Amino acid sequence: MCHIVTSYGMRGSVKRQNRPAMDISRCNDHHNYEILAEIGEGAYGKVYKGREVNGQQRLVAVKRLNIPRGTENGIPAFMIREVSLLRKIEYFNHPNIVKLLGVSAGLKNQSLDLTLVFEYIDQDLSTFLAMVPATGLSLGKIKDVMGQLLKGLDFLHTNMLVHRDLKPDNVLVSSRGEVKIADFGLARIYTYHIALTPCVVTLWYRAPEVLLHSSYMSSVDMWSAGCIFAELFLLKPLFRGDTEAQLLHRIFEVIGLPSEEDWPRESPISYSPSWASGGPCNTLLSNLGQEENNLLLKCLEFSPTNRISASKALAHPFLTGV
């Protein structure tokens, strides 16, 4: 699996391609970039590593999407959402959001070619964690990564955007240690408790209210951030399951079964004591200090309304040292 491709928002089956492209070519007439290598392939196109020919000669990630004319549903909705939302936020130039440098579209051979050019980041958080020694990350590095991630989320939530697919594959980490949120194909502008599509967020990072097919808000991103926070310590996902039911059981093993009063009333899944498998299990969290454990539990609060926000998490003593 090629993590960098999914990080830049390519959907569908993906395979790693480290070989150079057959020829050096300009990716389009408007953006003066040359293609250096193909780095991945998805259902709708390919992603390349490129370089500016003039100016700063920056490295870029070039995502070329090809949609045959006459396609029944036209341009896939996730492409339209990603481009429009990135256009909306690009003017803020936030350091923890991946930068969209250019977009172009045109007809070619009875197909629509859509090209997105991003700043190039050489790895995502999943790749970064895979290279961490068994001794783990330093506490300072965990604070740095988590702080940058929360700053990016705080920016999105302040601007009424919910990412909805936050996971290590969609968090980029540059060689200079910059953390940037990427892949906005599932992102939405939201209002309080809006009813949104239930099938969002990669399963292992999916909040309980999504698993329970309940309404949700920006706090789904904070649950995902909590899962990533735990993974920075564990170097492996905190919750694993092949189905939604398995994942719910795993979540309740760790945080305990919530009360029936906290169970979302609109959920089609009924509350039952059988969801519990004993009391809360803290074995995976036992090596955490008091402050980091406190922040983690606030991120993994079952009730969305009680879950900590990104802005409040940034003010938590674990990150501020106060």
C-alpha positions in Angstrom: 0.0 0.0 0.0 1.3 3.4 -0.9 0.5 5.7 2.0 1.6 8.9 0.3 -1.0 8.4 -2.4 -3.9 7.9 0.1 -2.6 11.0 2.0 -3.1 13.1 -1.1 -6.6 11.8 -1.5 -6.4 9.1 -4.2 -9.2 6.6 -3.7 -9.5 3.1 -4.8 -6.9 0.3 -5.0 -3.4 1.7 -4.6 0.0 0.2 -5.4 3.5 1.5 -4.8 5.3 2.7 -7.9 9.0 3.7 -7.3 10.1 3.5 -10.9 10.8 6.7 -12.8 8.2 7.7 -15.4 9.0 6.7 -18.9 9.5 10.3 -20.0 9.9 13.7 -18.5 6.8 15.8 -19.3 5.0 18.9 -18.2 1.9 18.0 -16.2 -0.1 20.8 -17.8 0.3 24.0 -19.6 -0.7 26.3 -16.7 1.5 24.9 -14.0 5.2 24.7 -15.1 6.1 21.4 -13.4 8.0 18.4 -14.7 7.2 14.9 -13.7 10.0 13.0 -12.0 8.4 9.7 -10.9 5.1 7.9 -10.5 4.5 7.2 -6.9 1.1 5.6 -6.9 -2.1 4.7 -8.7 -5.8 4.7 -7.7 -9.2 4.1 -9.2 -9.4 7.4 -11.0 -5.8 8.2 -11.9 -2.2 8.5 -10.7 0.0 10.5 -8.4 3.4 11.7 -9.4 6.4 13.3 -7.8 7.2 16.5 -9.7 9.4 19.6 -9.6 8.9 23.2 -10.6 10.8 24.0 -13.8 11.2 27.7 -12.9 11.1 29.8 -9.8 11.8 28.0 -6.5 12.0 24.5 -8.2 10.0 23.1 -5.3 9.0 19.4 -5.2 5.3 18.9 -5.7 2.8 16.1 -5.6 0.8 16.0 -8.9 -2.5 14.1 -8.8 -3.9 13.5 -12.2 -7.5 12.3 -12.4 -9.1 11.0 -15.5 -12.9 10.7 -15.8 -14.2 9.3 -19.1 -16.9 11.4 -20.8 -20.3 10.0 -20.5 -19.7 8.6 -17.0 -23.1 8.1 -15.5 -22.5 10.2 -12.4 -20.1 12.7 -13.8 -17.2 13.8 -11.7 -17.1 11.8 -8.4 -18.5 13.9 -5.6 -15.3 13.4 -3.4 -13.2 15.1 -6.1 -15.5 18.2 -6.2 -15.6 18.4 -2.4 -11.9 18.1 -2.1 -11.1 20.8 -4.6 -13.8 23.2 -3.3 -12.8 22.9 0.3 -9.1 23.2 -0.4 -9.8 26.3 -2.4 -11.8 27.6 0.5 -9.0 27.2 3.0 -5.9 27.8 0.9 -6.1 31.6 1.4 -5.4 31.1 5.1 -2.2 29.3 4.4 -2.3 27.3 7.6 1.0 25.5 8.4 -0.8 22.3 9.5 -3.0 21.9 6.4 -1.5 20.5 3.2 -1.3 23.3 0.5 -3.1 23.0 -2.8 -0.8 24.9 -5.3 -2.9 24.6 -8.4 -5.9 23.0 -10.2 -6.5 22.6 -13.9 -9.1 20.8 -15.9 -9.5 20.1 -19.6 -11.0 17.7 -22.2 -8.6 15.2 -23.8 -9.5 12.1 -25.9 -13.2 12.1 -24.8 -12.2 12.3 -21.2 -12.0 15.0 -18.5 -8.5 15.4 -17.1 -8.4 17.0 -13.7 -4.9 17.8 -12.2 -4.3 18.9 -8.6 -0.9 20.0 -7.6 0.1 19.9 -3.9 3.2 20.7 -1.9 5.2 17.5 -1.7 5.6 15.8 1.7 7.7 12.7 1.5 5.9 10.6 4.2 2.7 10.3 6.2 2.4 9.5 9.9 1.8 5.8 9.3 5.1 5.6 7.4 6.8 7.8 10.0 5.6 5.5 12.9 6.7 2.4 11.1 10.3 3.6 11.2 10.3 4.5 14.9 12.6 2.2 17.0 11.0 -0.2 19.4 12.0 2.2 22.3 9.3 4.5 21.0 9.0 8.2 20.4 10.2 10.7 23.0 7.6 12.5 25.0 8.7 15.8 23.5 8.2 14.5 20.0 4.7 13.2 20.9 3.8 16.6 22.3 5.1 18.2 19.1 3.2 16.0 16.7 0.0 16.1 18.7 0.2 19.9 19.2 0.5 20.4 15.4 -2.3 18.0 14.6 -4.6 19.8 17.1 -3.7 23.2 15.7 -4.8 21.9 12.2 -8.0 20.5 13.6 -8.7 23.7 15.6 -8.4 25.7 12.3 -10.8 23.4 10.5 -13.4 23.3 13.2 -13.2 27.1 13.7 -14.0 27.4 10.0 -16.9 24.9 10.4 -15.2 22.1 8.6 -15.2 18.5 9.8 -12.5 16.3 8.2 -14.3 12.9 8.8 -11.4 10.7 7.8 -8.6 11.5 10.2 -6.1 8.7 10.4 -2.3 8.3 10.2 -2.4 7.8 6.4 -4.0 11.3 6.1 -1.5 13.1 8.3 1.7 14.1 6.5 5.0 14.6 8.3 7.8 16.5 6.5 11.5 15.9 6.9 11.5 19.1 9.0 8.9 17.7 11.4 6.0 19.7 10.0 2.6 17.9 10.5 -0.1 18.6 7.9 -3.6 17.3 7.6 -4.4 16.0 4.1 -7.1 14.3 2.0 -10.3 16.3 2.2 -12.4 14.0 0.0 -14.8 13.2 2.9 -14.7 16.7 4.6 -17.9 18.7 5.1 -19.0 22.1 6.1 -21.2 21.3 9.2 -23.8 22.8 11.5 -24.5 21.6 15.0 -25.5 17.9 15.1 -26.1 17.8 11.4 -27.2 14.4 10.0 -24.4 13.3 7.8 -23.4 10.2 5.9 -22.8 7.3 8.4 -20.1 5.5 6.4 -17.2 7.9 7.1 -13.8 7.6 8.8 -11.7 4.5 8.4 -13.0 1.8 10.7 -10.3 1.7 13.4 -10.5 5.5 13.9 -14.3 5.8 13.8 -16.1 7.4 16.7 -18.8 5.4 18.6 -21.6 7.8 17.4 -20.6 7.0 13.8 -20.5 3.2 14.6 -23.9 3.5 16.2 -25.2 5.4 13.1 -26.1 8.4 15.1 -25.9 12.1 14.3 -22.5 13.6 14.8 -20.4 16.8 14.7 -16.8 17.9 14.7 -16.1 15.8 17.8 -15.7 12.8 15.5 -12.4 14.3 14.5 -11.4 14.5 18.1 -12.1 10.8 18.7 -9.8 10.0 15.7 -7.2 12.4 17.1 -7.4 10.5 20.4 -6.8 7.2 18.5 -3.8 8.7 16.8 -2.6 10.1 20.2 -2.6 6.6 21.6 -0.9 5.2 18.5 2.0 7.7 19.1 2.7 5.9 22.3 1.8 2.3 21.3 3.2 2.4 17.7 0.1 0.4 16.7 -3.6 1.2 16.5 -5.5 1.3 19.8 -8.7 -0.2 18.4 -8.8 -2.9 15.8 -11.8 -4.8 14.4 -13.0 -6.2 11.1 -16.6 -5.1 11.7 -18.4 -2.2 13.4 -19.6 -4.6 16.1 -16.1 -5.9 16.8 -14.8 -2.4 17.1 -17.6 -1.3 19.5 -16.7 -4.3 21.7 -13.0 -3.3 21.6 -13.8 0.3 22.5 -16.0 -0.7 25.4 -13.2 -3.0 26.7 -10.9 0.0 26.9 -13.2 2.8 28.0 -16.0 0.8 29.7 -19.6 0.5 28.7 -21.4 3.8 28.9 -24.6 4.3 30.8 -27.9 3.8 29.0 -28.6 7.5 29.5 -25.5 8.3 27.4 -26.5 5.9 24.5 -27.7 8.0 21.5 -31.5 7.8 21.4 -31.6 8.0 17.6 -29.3 5.0 17.1 -30.9 2.0 15.5 -28.6 -0.2 17.6 -30.1 -0.9 21.0 -28.3 -0.5 24.3 -27.5 -3.8 26.0 -25.3 -4.8 28.9 -24.1 -7.6 26.7 -21.9 -5.0 25.0 -19.7 -5.0 28.1 -17.0 -7.5 28.8 -16.1 -6.5 32.3 -14.8 -3.2 33.6 -12.6 -0.8 31.8 -9.3 -2.3 30.7 -6.3 0.0 31.3 -3.5 -2.3 30.3 -2.8 -0.5 27.1 -2.7 2.8 28.9 -0.9 1.8 32.0 2.5 3.2 30.9 1.1 6.7 30.4 1.7 9.5 32.9 -1.3 11.2 34.6 -1.4 14.2 32.2 -1.2 12.3 28.9 -3.7 9.7 30.2 -6.1 12.4 31.2 -5.9 14.1 27.7 -6.3 10.7 26.0 -9.4 9.9 28.0 -10.9 13.3 27.3 -10.4 12.6 23.6 -11.9 9.2 23.9 -15.0 10.3 25.8 -18.0 8.3 24.7 -20.4 11.2 24.7 -19.7 13.6 21.8 -20.8 16.6 23.8 -18.5 15.8 26.6 -15.5 15.1 24.4 -12.8 17.7 24.5 -12.5 20.2 21.7 -9.3 20.9 19.7 -9.0 24.3 21.3 -9.3 23.0 24.8 -7.0 20.1 24.1 -4.3 22.7 23.0 -4.7 24.3 26.4 -4.3 21.0 28.3 -1.4 20.8 30.8 0.1 17.9 28.8 0.8 20.2 25.9 1.3 23.5 27.7 3.4 22.2 30.6 1.4 24.3 33.0 
